[in-house]
Amino acid sequence: MMILVWLIDLLVMGIKVLGGRMKVNPVLRFALWTAVLSTFAAGVAVLGFLLVLLQHHLHNLA
């Protein structure tokens, strides 16, 4: 249970850094934004790939 509290605390700190409420090195803030955006882009790519696989599967059933 304590691990969950630590993970939530890290998430809150990350959001504060991204939002500019916590003073950090600008390089760290840029790197964190890059990581967040690349993770989002990877998620969109995986979702698109899964939709293409679903389309091929449904096409082969017909």
N, C-alpha and C positions, 0 to 999 in steps of 0.2 A: 504494500500500500504506500509505503514511503517513496518508492521509486516513482509511482504515479505523481506524487506531489512534486518531486524533483523535475520530472519531465514537464509538468505544467509550468513550473517556475522558469525553466529554460525557454519554453515557448513564449511566456510573457516577456522575458528579457529580450528575446529575439524580436518581438513585435515592437518593443520600446526602441530598440536600435534602428529598426527599419523606419519607424515613424519619426525619428529624430529627437525623441524625448530623452535619450541617454547620450551623453557625450562620449563618442568613441572616435578612433582614427577613421578618416573618410575612406581609406582603402578597405578597412574592414566592412564598413557599411556598403561600399560598392560590391565587394565580394559576396556579401550576404544577399544583396539584391540579385546578383548574377546567379547565385545558387537557387534562389527561389524561382526566378523566371525560367531557368533551364529545367528545373524539376517540373514546372507547369507545362513547358513545351514538350517534355518527354511524356508526360501523362496524356496530353492531347494526341501525340503520335501513337501511343499504345492504344488509345481509344479508337483512333482511326483505323489502325491495323486490325483490331478486333471486329470493327464493323465490316471491313472488307472480307475477313474470314467468315463472318456470319452471312454476308451476301453470297459468297461462293457456296457455302453449305446449303443455304436455302435454294439456290439455283440448281444444285445437283439433286435435290429432292424432287423437283418438279419434272 
